């Protein structure tokens, strides 16, 4: 992991509660007995990843490892990446987490993934407003290059899922956070960071911060308008294959409209 920019910090009790309540994650070491399925690092091993995906396939009633892997990718991005982006923007704090310290847990044996436990190795915040851009770059890189990109590569190889699909699964989670899920009760400073961070992540951040030659989020973004209130995906995530009613997502490119 690259050298962390910024000053050492900590999450307040109310900030931890906010993250856990909004995103169904657990922050820090467990206080009681939970069943750790695997760590994020385990899934870089093809054999362990295949075993895990095959178990999820049975629990989901999925027709294939491919479909299961796509659903897992959406869930992992929601649990492991989105809370960190929220903390970056709303609290001006970053959780520096390795894949080894990202635990996939379940509360019930029948659950396919109850939550992800994030065990930060360090919490940081920018030293100054002038230094925030460099701090933000280091944090984004730690999230995507150190955590997400290696896992997506492993998932793509094991389940034969195109990287484009995995990155769009990531993008839709990020879009949803900044457009709908981020707190309504926000200060003027937080509102400014929401706008700046969202724009930077989608339009300005270089590909190197994602482990890619180009920003992998940019091509999936297009403005939502009154005439086009739904951002239609470029790729299908195959959710309909595991939904009880076989319904397509509202944003599915294969859904019949009108």
Buried (B, 14 or more C-beta within 10 A) or exposed (E): BEEBBBEEBEBEEEBBEBBBEBBBBBBEEEEEEBEEBBBBBBBBBEEBBBBBBEBBBEBBEBEBBBBBBBBBBBBBBBBBBBBBBBBBBBBBBBBBBBBEBBBBBBEEEEEBBBBBBBBBEBBBBBEEEEEBEEBBBBBBBBBBBBBBBBBBBBBBEBBEBEBBBBBBBBBBBBBBBBEEBBBEEBEEEBEEBBEBBBEBBBEEBEEBBBBBEEBBBBBBBEEEEEEEEEBBBEBBBBBBBBEEEEEBBEBBEEBEEE
